[in-house]
Amino acid sequence: MKIFVPPMKSQGIKTKLVDWISSNIQNIEYDYWIEPFMGTGVVAFNIRPKKAILCDSNPHLIRFYNAIKYKEISSGMVRKYLTNEGQELLKSNGEYYYEVRKRFNEEGNPLDFLFLSRSCFNGMMRFNRKGGFNVPFCKKPNRFAQALVTKITNQVENIAQIIQQGDYIFKNQDFQDTLKEIMPDDLVYSDPPYIGRHVDYFDSWSEEEEILLRDGLINSGAKFILSTWLSNKYRTNNYIFDIWKECSVASKEHFYHIGGKEINRNAVYEALLSNMDLQNSISNSEMKSRIDLNDSRLTTNTIKYKIPKQLSLSLEEQRRLKKPAL
């Protein structure tokens, strides 16, 4: 499956999980594809439903994609804008980033939002209590070299074509308002901020909101899939076995970049929860039993990570030195 990467960046983006999510919904029939938390839109843009209602509490994301939908932003405009702004960034040795950030927080220009998304520290999308974007610069003044500008331009063009080929509605609203719009024939993909873990999102997330989400999805009568985390090397997400105890569970190992510090970049078990039996899901109780018995939590194949060439050579050298002489 060829993955279309959206122009917006955000920590927690599901780019590497899209194929897995897609494989679990291939044979499901539905009317509207609905997302209460669309984020960057990477899942919907790759699933490519005929009809979709894509919502988020972050007004800047919705404004950006509506600008593409209504052709207020084109790939040509993006190329010109990023080329010019990138030159200003380079001339200022990076200080121009903070001028753009100040301008964006005052005016909310969607092109400025794209600029910040692609030049801020570690691809974070974080806002202060007043709604102001407050992520610092990535410290790379030559951030918008021609190759990257071309890459982003192509991403905007790809997403524009996907939007124009379908019936896509983008809405800035709270997830509870989106839940009210769901009909029994719809399919809901929900990717809320991960409960029990540090998140950098437009707003916070609580246990009460997780329960409201569960009740809304169940009461809608629609089929749904929800992304969350199952466990990492430190702990397990026990909300799965409490709030979502009626759902089946599919799990996959995934390396997540969830922070600027190296210590926060570890493999986790990602989970898909659903009121349907997915392609590789097991019951909630069986997953709980596996964890209690310290058995494998995976319902998919184990990932085989490639050993970097330098490390591979180092390991080979160690083995050679330890080999006894004949």
Secondary structure, DSSP 8 states (H G I E B T S, - for coil): ------S---TT--GGGHHHHHHTTTT---S-EEES--TT-HHHHHH--SEEEEEES-HHHHHHHHHHHTTSS-HHHHHHHHHHHHHHHHHTTTTHHHHHHHHHHHH--HHHHHHHHHHBGGG---B-TTS-B---B-S-TTTT-HHHHHHHHHHHHHHHHHHHHSEEEEEE--HHHHHTT--TT-EEEE----TTS---SSS---HHHHHHHHHHHHHHT-EEEEEEEEE-SS-B-GGGGTTTTTSEEEEEEEEEE-SSSGGGEEEEEEEEEESS--TT-B-HHHHHHHHHTT----SS--------HHHHHHHHHHHHHHS---
